[in-house]
Amino acid sequence: MTFHYQNVYINETATIAGPFEKKGPLSPYFDKTYEEFYFGKKTFEQAESKLLEESVNMVLSKAEKTKSEIDLLIAGDLLNQIVSSGYAASNLQIPFLGIYNACASSVEGLIIASNMIDKNQIKNCICSVSSHNLGAEKQFRYPVEYGGPKPKTATFTTTGGASAYLSYHKSGIRVESATIGTVTDLGIKDAYHMGAVMAPAAARTIYEHLKDTKRKPDYYDLIVTGDLGIYGKEILKDYMKTEYQIDLKNYNDTATMIFDLEKQKDVHAGGSGPACAPLVTYSYLFDLMKKGKLKRVLLVATGALHSTTMVNQKLSIPSIAHAISLEVIE
């Protein structure tokens, strides 16, 4: 299902990242970085909530808006009951919609906001996501203190908070269209190979978007997924060729961009988490777009819709991908 928009713009963004991201190649593009994981809080979960809340306050400052002037806050994260978003929203006191599509939550939020703004149901909206490496490890795998080894296909949850301010005011980056994905499950059960799990969903959504819009891949200066990692990235390209006869040349993946994979060996196959795609997009890619080096970008966020309970029951892992078309204002 694809929507086209007439008057929706991402006016401002805010990106806050953690210590591993600070050591990565995109560090100069982030608005703020931290050198440790607690950010002055007692727990990882509280630290993550601080990241999200801080990114919202930062984007408010950039947009020169007060909290009372915001019609809606849409936010999501990886923790149970999206508690990072819930606690941040409790402090912010902005009308709130909590969402969960795992690492695809950022684009899900942008689609909901864009639909409501384009139909004049709201004037503006802040879309936010967060993730925390150690919080995610504790919930989905094992506490890092256990020192459990991981295969090279595993990805490394990014630590960060990212927010975007959307409105019908013509400035920044235009939201041109969006495609809602369909849950895809090819029977993969390996929770340490999310690239393989999510690549088919990304391929399906890219194909549906191109079919619905009657476009070729080269319509976009860049098609970027988030976050498949180095192995999932290659799986996607192969799958697009064999299943849809589409050769992705102008393509990259945010999981392979946010870290220096040659030097930062601890991140294995690259980044992951709801914050990965928007951290890269709102900082580095938007900078390229504002400088005229990119004019049209298709952002495809991917998410694995699993839990430790379902993995322990030996069930396969379903996945989802949503796409949003972003354009420089002419």
LINZITA-V299561 format. One record per helix or strand of 3 or more residues. SS is the DSSP state (H for helix, E for strand). FROM is the first residue (numbers start at 1). LEN is the number of residues. If there is no record, write none. Layout:
# LINZITA-V299561
SS|FROM|LEN  SS|FROM|LEN
This chain:
# LINZITA-V299561
E|2|3  E|9|9  H|19|4  H|27|3  H|44|20  H|67|3  E|73|4  H|80|13  E|96|3  H|102|17  E|124|8  H|133|8  H|144|3  E|160|8  E|173|7  H|194|20  H|217|3  E|222|5  H|229|16  E|251|3  H|254|3  H|265|3  H|274|17  E|296|9  H|308|5  E|319|10
